[in-house]
Amino acid sequence: MITAKQVKELRDKTGVGMMECKKALTETNGDMDKAYELLRKKGAAAASKKADRAAREGIIESYVHLGGRIGVLIEVNCETDFVARTDEIKELAHDLAMQVAAVRPLYVQREDVPAQEVEEEKRLQRERALEEGKPERVVDRMVEGRMDKFFQEICLLEQAFIREPERKVKDLITEAVTRTGENITVGRFARFEIGEGN
């Protein structure tokens, strides 16, 4: 028997509607972790359906850290002005700006990394694996794994979220898409640090 308390707990955790939470708990026999995972997967599927929709509204959030030594501007886009003004988007934009300040990504997503930079990194990782004496048949898999790490370091959406390292930044956005029902994207960002430009 699924209790109202369980449904409320899952709703608080995910921001998904009560009926969806109850359905997920019923499908997973009341297992909170499995229900959470199920809703995340459904949210990711729903988010990918919305990804083609134009996100031309949004906000620009600023964040200044360390007494004015680091500053970030970030553009977060959504489909409507109404959603752009919600606390949901403001909080997401603030979290993303803090992430940029703390972890220093260079690009929004892996598709933004110039092909030349990707090829150069692949070449370096391949040489490194061969220098380590790894057999040729294993090298390609190693390079693939190391490239994933490379993208996690330099791409905002691939990074572990600073407040909850078990989640990626793109998971935050997917969850916001699920809650708002709109496509949400990061347009661009800029990070400034005193002395860095000299």
TAURHU-V626959 format. One line per field, one symbol per residue. ss: DSSP state (A for helix, B for strand, O for the rest). A space follows every 10 residues. Layout:
ss->???
This chain:
ss->OOOAAAAAAA AAAAOOOAAA AAAAAAAOOO OAAAAAAAAA AAAAAAAAAA OOOOOOBBBB BBBBBOOOOB BBBBBBBBOO AAAAOOAAAA AAAAAAAAAA AAAOOOBOOA AAOOAAAAAA AAAAAAAAAA AOOOOAAAAA AAAAAAAAAA AAAABAAAOB OOOOOOOBAA AAAAAAAAAA OOOOBBBBBB BBBOOOOO
